[in-house]
Amino acid sequence: MLAIGGAAAFCAAVTFLLQIAIARGLPATDIVLVTASATLLLSLVAAAFSFRAFNHAKLFAADLERLTRSMDAAIKDVALRGDREAARHEELHAAVSNRLDALSARISPADADTDEPHPAVVADTPAPARKGRQAPAEPHAPAPTDAPGVEIALRRVMAGGQADLSLQPIIAAGRGEAGGFEVHFHVQPEEGKPVDIRRLEQPVADVDPAAFERLAVVSAAEAARRQLGDISEKMPAHVAVSDALLDDGLEFATVLDIFKLHPALAKSVVVSLPFEVVDSGRHAAALELLSGLEIRLAVEDWPGSRPGLDKLKASGVGVVKIAAQRLLDRVKLRKGQPNGAALVEIADGAGVEIIATDVASEDDAVSLIDMGVDLMTGERLSAPRRLRTDAVAGRRL
């Protein structure tokens, strides 16, 4: 447009000058000469602009060709990486399935017809759920304590001072074996299916929660002392307690006495506490006593912050337990809360282990492994498995 406008202005100027020359009587030969010179000059300028435009068009075409080729190469690279990631995902999924199968086979009992039971656990539950099909109904899934007959059975257990335990494997996906066990009370009502109770989530008449938690710790320690199954420093028993035990001087002193009497058992038991109990600071002295006996602590439902994690570590916490749904960003976050990947990064940077809880499927397990989470537990992966009835005497020691 600029060139066309310039050419039009040049023609107008030449025409104006010619009119002046004609009006003043300039000879015809001079007028023709001036007109030819102007036409030649205009042609040269037009040729120069055309040559420049041609070069620009040629360069633009070359750039466009290079861009097209680059985009084509990038698309092919992304497609290739997508195929590789899909193949890796399938390989990882197969590896997780194989490891879960191996773990299930290793901690499952011998055939029911054999005379000798498995030395560690007797399975009352089906094998872990697999991708593409639903897990069969669980014969003794965790149930509320107000289910018919459960409270009566629980009172009977507490009165007898002996606990029948179930252990739920905490799967170490990287090693293909258990990385610990969640301890549950295995309670059998007079009628109906047995239930597994990890922690008293609501009051039960005539059942002292502090005594319940003391009995759970005692029973887990006794199981570790008898060296049942894989309860060890590498695969400890996680016992869920609350502020009820920490606030009860007599029951808490009983727990401390057990580990003072058997100091080697301290590394075989992990005391698992709600985040609020540790974060409040009200039980600093009790937590210090536990840490002094080298009893490891775990915190449940850590919300996620580096300063808060440093505070937990100062209280002796080495493990944080976070729901799989939270790690996979399937819950609504409050303003300022880190996402799942950030939680893993913060914990890893602080040297604190993460256990993903309530893992619902193997697909979720694969996603967690991709994030860097190795330890996980869930009903769909492996349900609680009952210890032999005569294996543990959870009495006061």
Buried (B, 14 or more C-beta within 10 A) or exposed (E): EEBEEEBEEBEEEBEEBBEEBEEEEBEEEEBEEBBEEBEEEBEEBEEEBEEEEEEEEEEEEEEEEEEEEEEEEEEEEEEEEEEEEEEEBEEBBEBBBEBBBEBBEBBBBEEEEEEEBBEBBBBBBEBBBBEEEEBEEBEBBBBEBEBEBBBBBBBEBBEEBBBBBBBBBBBBBEBBBBBBBBBBBBBBBEEBBBBBBBBBEEEBEEBBBBBBBBBBBBBBBBBBBEEBBBBEEBBBBBBBBBBBBBBBEEBBEBBBEBBEEBEEBBBBBBBBBBBEBBBEEEBEEBBEBBBEBEBBBBBBBBBBBBEBBEBBBEBBBBBBBBBBBBBBEEEEEEEEBBBBBEBBBBBEEBEBBBBBBBBBBBBBBBBBBEBEBBBBBBBBBBBBBBBBEEBBBBEEB
